Amino acid sequence: MSESGVALQMVGVSKQYPGTLAVDHVDFTVYAGEVHALIGENGAGKSTLMKIIAGSFGDYTGRLMINSREVPLHSPAIAKANGIQMIHQELSLAPPLSIAENVMAGRLPTCGPFLNRAAMLAEARRCLARVGLDLDPETPVEEISQHEAQLVEIAKALGNNPCILVMDEPTSALGRDEVARLFEIIRNLRRQGLAIIYISHHLPEVLEIADRVTVMRDGRRVATEEIRNVTSEQLVEMMVGRSVSNLYAARKAQPGQVRLRVEHLSRYGFFHDVSFDVRAGEVLGIGGLSGAGRSELARSICGIDPIDSGAMTLDGRPLRPASYGAAIRRGLAYLTEDRKTQGLALRMSVAENILAPMIQRHSHGGVYRAGCGTTLLDRLMRLLDVYPPEPRRMVATLSGGNQQKALLAKWLATDPQVLILDEPTRGVDVGAKVILHRAIAEVADQGRCVVLISSDLPELVGLSDRIAIMRRGHFIGEIPRADATEAAVLLAANGEGALVST
């Protein structure tokens, strides 16, 4: 690519937090008409680097050029005025407002002192068409799907006519077909000359969509390579600084007696007549497409949502928790797929989060004894390598991978006999995955039950002793470990392929 096509160039850029050099003299160049992937472990400095580009950190050092002109990006307004748009992993849409109001936020057309509604709707339709959406722009965002909301967010960004588009984990909430559709949109934007910075933990996506890739580690740029010259194994080694030959914890399962039994369980409108067993020392994977009812099933088993019919037993005793608290007392724990809104209290400390389920056990006469959980806390933080190892640090300041480690530590603290994991490694890096997978395997090796819900097919196949397939609210069969492949799971989830009857 020629030097004349440089859209963005960063030279010796650094950003210092109190006690931490988050970005250390990074050089980074992006060309017009390319998709440039930015990868690295959680905490590698990717997000900080992109926030500098977006104008969120005005106190950086170094030089930053846009279209060969040096621009000090000291505010988001300056970044936006210079053609930079960033699409964050957490969408910035206002659900109660219409699609048009969201797309046109900050640039609503007026006629005198009044809103020009016709012009707003026409421009919103034009923006939606760029991302292939044929929706009524007057529809409230809260009434559309997650995939459609993701595309609305992109349409909103494109409406500002950017020359540089930063996409942070844009596929984290999308299914396989939706990812393919998004990639076609990205390719079209690339053909139009847009410079796209693509941040992702999913290496197969990076290898498919990117032209070049930059790897960061410990705040520094490790390498920038043409995508055709690297493999996923090489990228992993660059990210973690060592060889990771086997991402999934090797274990020889020896399942024992049935511990959790679910019989003909139903919650009308969500899942129907579901039956399965989980044995001591076993990891039961549950595969299926988005909307198959997997999360809803997990929530009902744990007493979070109601059950309309059916029965459950744990170690031969009836199980029908009236609340999640009752489920925890019976030895169940549920790691939710959404750590930020349902799993962690972000403005509380790591210690407070991990020990929160233990307040009742560590209290006497209604008084909480704060020192009771110190040994347990230290052990879990070491086991999961929570970094930095500072129990008093606010959880919101941790990287995504370390937040996920803290969330797993929180439920391991309850000493669960049945651990239900819903997308346990969503949005975390390769190194954090290795640690989380080893901890999950250790739970099973201790004779407990693990139920693993995951849309990450390599993870589901790599960790599960057998995989039950859920489709449209029903269990339709199982795949034994010996026959479990990514292709087999995907075919079964779509109603095809051979399955063992459950």
WOGIGI-V165469 format. One record per residue. SS is DSSP state (H for helix, E for strand, C for the rest). PSI is psi in whole degrees, 0 to 359 (NA if undefined). D_CENTER is the distance of its C-alpha to the mean C-alpha in Angstrom with 2 decimals. Layout:
{{SS;PSI;D_CENTER} {SS;PSI;D_CENTER}}
//
This chain:
{{C;139;32.74} {C;154;35.42} {H;331;35.37} {H;342;36.38} {H;14;33.06} {E;122;31.08} {E;321;28.90} {E;135;27.39} {E;125;28.71} {E;133;27.79} {E;116;30.47} {E;39;30.29} {E;133;27.63} {E;153;26.88} {E;124;25.29} {E;127;26.39} {E;165;24.94} {C;112;27.37} {C;359;27.72} {E;131;24.98} {E;95;25.29} {E;323;21.73} {E;125;22.91} {E;96;26.07} {E;61;28.37} {E;131;25.95} {E;132;27.49} {E;125;25.27} {E;134;26.68} {E;133;25.31} {E;153;27.75} {C;139;28.30} {C;24;27.36} {C;154;24.76} {E;114;21.02} {E;111;20.33} {E;142;17.09} {E;116;16.13} {E;165;14.42} {E;165;14.61} {C;162;13.32} {C;132;11.69} {C;3;14.88} {C;344;16.56} {C;2;17.37} {H;308;15.38} {H;320;14.33} {H;317;17.88} {H;317;19.47} {H;327;17.88} {H;330;18.84} {H;314;22.29} {H;323;22.43} {C;359;21.41} {C;10;24.23} {C;336;22.39} {C;102;24.20} {C;353;27.86} {C;24;29.00} {C;164;27.84} {E;159;30.57} {E;183;31.33} {E;146;31.93} {E;122;29.82} {E;137;31.38} {E;121;30.49} {C;46;32.69} {C;9;34.93} {E;127;35.57} {E;130;34.57} {C;121;32.66} {C;112;31.86} {C;84;28.51} {C;2;29.16} {C;156;27.48} {H;326;24.96} {H;320;28.09} {H;318;29.53} {H;314;26.42} {H;319;26.36} {H;337;30.13} {C;17;29.74} {C;20;27.46} {E;128;24.01} {E;136;21.15} {E;130;17.51} {E;110;14.73} {C;160;12.02} {C;319;8.34} {C;117;9.84} {C;149;12.76} {C;18;16.23} {C;152;18.11} {C;104;20.63} {C;321;20.36} {C;340;24.11} {C;162;25.34} {E;164;26.14} {H;315;24.31} {H;317;27.27} {H;326;27.22} {H;313;23.58} {H;323;24.20} {C;9;27.44} {C;129;26.45} {C;353;28.54} {C;39;30.85} {C;131;32.40} {C;142;35.75} {E;160;38.83} {E;98;42.42} {C;227;44.38} {C;0;42.82} {E;154;41.08} {E;132;37.84} {C;89;38.55} {H;319;36.56} {H;317;37.68} {H;323;36.60} {H;314;33.18} {H;321;32.62} {H;316;34.03} {H;322;31.81} {H;319;28.68} {H;321;29.73} {H;318;30.22} {H;319;26.74} {H;323;25.20} {H;330;27.40} {H;336;25.96} {C;15;22.60} {C;24;24.44} {C;128;24.04} {C;75;27.18} {C;153;26.54} {C;117;29.00} {C;348;28.12} {C;357;29.57} {C;133;26.94} {E;143;24.89} {H;328;21.19} {H;349;20.57} {H;2;22.33} {C;166;20.19} {C;167;17.16} {H;319;13.54} {H;315;14.30} {H;322;17.53} {H;322;16.13} {H;317;13.96} {H;326;17.30} {H;320;19.23} {H;319;17.24} {H;318;18.20} {H;320;21.70} {H;315;22.00} {H;317;21.33} {H;334;23.73} {C;340;26.32} {C;8;26.90} {C;59;27.98} {C;159;25.91} {C;343;26.92} {E;123;23.68} {E;122;20.25} {E;125;17.13} {E;114;13.85} {E;108;10.67} {C;56;7.69} {C;346;9.77} {C;9;8.75} {C;332;5.08} {C;19;7.26} {C;149;10.28} {C;176;12.59} {H;313;14.74} {H;323;17.58} {H;325;15.66} {H;317;14.20} {H;320;17.87} {H;318;19.09} {H;320;16.86} {H;324;18.10} {H;322;21.60} {H;317;21.26} {H;317;20.11} {H;322;23.07} {H;319;25.37} {H;323;24.40} {H;318;25.04} {H;333;28.42} {C;0;29.20} {C;8;28.97} {C;140;25.77} {E;122;24.16} {E;124;20.41} {E;120;18.13} {E;111;14.93} {E;126;12.13} {C;149;9.75} {C;352;8.86} {C;100;10.13} {H;323;13.81} {H;324;15.39} {H;316;14.15} {H;314;15.56} {H;333;18.73} {H;320;19.15} {H;336;18.77} {C;153;19.77} {C;318;23.39} {E;163;22.92} {E;136;20.37} {E;131;20.54} {E;132;19.29} {E;147;19.11} {E;129;19.74} {C;41;20.96} {C;358;21.33} {E;155;23.42} {E;119;23.34} {E;316;23.96} {E;155;24.68} {E;125;24.57} {E;151;25.34} {E;137;26.09} {H;331;23.46} {H;348;26.34} {H;2;27.45} {C;158;24.47} {C;167;22.81} {H;324;19.39} {H;319;21.33} {H;321;22.84} {H;318;19.64} {H;315;18.24} {H;321;21.60} {H;324;21.57} {H;317;18.18} {H;349;19.16} {C;15;22.90} {C;169;23.92} {C;130;24.00} {C;88;21.34} {C;330;23.38} {C;109;21.57} {C;333;17.86} {C;134;18.48} {C;122;20.80} {C;128;24.20} {C;146;25.84} {C;104;28.71} {C;139;28.09} {C;75;31.23} {C;140;30.39} {C;222;32.97} {C;156;34.04} {E;128;32.04} {E;310;30.41} {E;127;28.28} {E;127;29.92} {E;127;28.72} {E;116;31.48} {E;43;31.50} {E;136;28.79} {E;143;28.31} {E;109;26.80} {C;129;28.44} {C;353;26.32} {C;308;23.18} {E;156;24.30} {E;129;27.81} {E;50;29.98} {E;128;27.30} {E;135;28.87} {E;162;27.68} {E;152;28.48} {E;130;26.61} {E;162;28.86} {C;133;29.07} {C;15;27.19} {C;144;25.16} {E;110;21.52} {E;116;21.40} {E;145;18.55} {E;114;18.00} {E;161;17.12} {C;166;17.35} {C;164;16.29} {C;132;14.26} {C;4;16.84} {C;343;18.70} {C;11;18.77} {H;310;16.80} {H;322;15.04} {H;322;18.37} {H;313;20.28} {H;317;18.43} {H;323;19.00} {H;321;22.62} {H;324;23.33} {C;9;22.35} {C;8;24.54} {C;318;22.00} {C;157;23.18} {C;158;26.70} {C;133;28.12} {C;326;30.95} {E;163;32.51} {E;177;32.33} {E;157;32.52} {E;151;30.69} {E;149;32.10} {E;118;30.92} {C;39;33.45} {C;354;35.96} {E;141;35.82} {E;140;34.78} {C;117;31.30} {C;69;30.71} {C;132;28.83} {C;347;29.70} {C;169;26.76} {H;325;23.71} {H;319;26.03} {H;323;28.47} {H;319;25.89} {H;318;25.04} {H;333;28.80} {C;355;29.18} {C;17;26.68} {E;148;23.46} {E;142;20.05} {E;118;16.83} {E;110;13.37} {C;156;11.52} {C;343;8.12} {C;93;8.02} {H;331;8.98} {H;326;10.27} {H;337;12.57} {H;344;13.46} {H;319;12.97} {C;152;14.34} {C;99;17.23} {C;333;16.10} {C;9;19.76} {C;167;21.05} {E;167;21.47} {H;314;19.71} {H;315;22.87} {H;322;23.03} {H;312;19.54} {H;324;20.18} {H;359;23.68} {H;317;23.18} {H;351;23.64} {H;5;26.76} {C;316;28.68} {C;318;31.06} {C;329;31.81} {C;15;32.45} {E;149;34.71} {E;123;38.46} {C;31;40.64} {C;4;37.84} {E;127;37.24} {E;128;34.02} {C;99;34.89} {H;329;32.34} {H;353;33.38} {H;326;32.89} {H;9;29.30} {H;313;29.75} {H;316;30.28} {H;316;27.38} {H;312;25.05} {H;318;26.29} {H;316;25.97} {H;322;22.31} {H;325;21.34} {H;317;23.29} {H;317;21.96} {C;3;18.30} {C;49;19.36} {C;125;17.81} {C;137;18.61} {C;153;20.65} {C;61;22.63} {C;98;23.75} {C;332;23.62} {C;355;24.80} {C;140;22.13} {E;134;20.12} {H;325;16.53} {H;338;15.48} {H;354;16.94} {C;157;14.79} {C;166;12.12} {H;319;8.47} {H;321;9.50} {H;331;12.65} {H;319;11.39} {H;322;9.74} {H;318;13.15} {H;323;14.98} {H;317;13.46} {H;320;14.59} {H;322;17.81} {H;318;18.39} {H;333;18.73} {H;333;20.53} {C;335;22.97} {C;359;24.19} {C;57;25.42} {C;145;23.98} {C;333;25.95} {E;117;23.28} {E;116;19.61} {E;121;17.26} {E;121;13.65} {E;106;11.17} {C;62;8.06} {C;343;8.91} {C;22;7.08} {C;128;3.51} {C;23;3.03} {C;161;6.61} {C;176;9.88} {H;316;12.65} {H;318;14.81} {H;325;12.55} {H;316;11.92} {H;315;15.72} {H;316;16.33} {H;318;14.10} {H;320;15.67} {H;321;19.07} {H;321;18.79} {H;315;17.92} {H;323;20.87} {H;322;23.06} {H;313;22.60} {H;320;23.86} {H;339;26.58} {C;5;27.89} {C;11;28.77} {C;174;26.08} {E;138;24.12} {E;129;20.45} {E;118;18.82} {E;115;15.60} {E;120;13.59} {C;139;11.20} {C;355;10.64} {C;100;10.54} {H;318;14.33} {H;322;15.40} {H;314;13.78} {H;315;15.40} {H;322;18.64} {H;330;18.71} {H;335;18.38} {C;144;20.12} {C;332;23.90} {E;158;24.02} {E;120;21.75} {E;137;22.64} {E;128;21.83} {E;132;21.27} {E;123;22.37} {C;44;23.20} {C;1;23.33} {E;147;25.47} {E;122;25.30} {E;357;27.04} {E;182;27.47} {E;157;26.27} {E;118;25.79} {E;158;27.38} {H;320;25.83} {H;333;28.57} {H;0;27.71} {C;116;23.91} {C;164;22.56} {H;318;19.61} {H;319;22.28} {H;319;23.81} {H;317;20.68} {H;317;19.95} {H;315;23.64} {H;320;23.87} {H;334;20.95} {C;10;22.95} {C;18;26.12} {C;173;27.67} {C;170;28.61} {C;137;30.37} {C;151;29.23} {E;132;30.96} {C;141;31.94} {C;NA;30.54}}
//
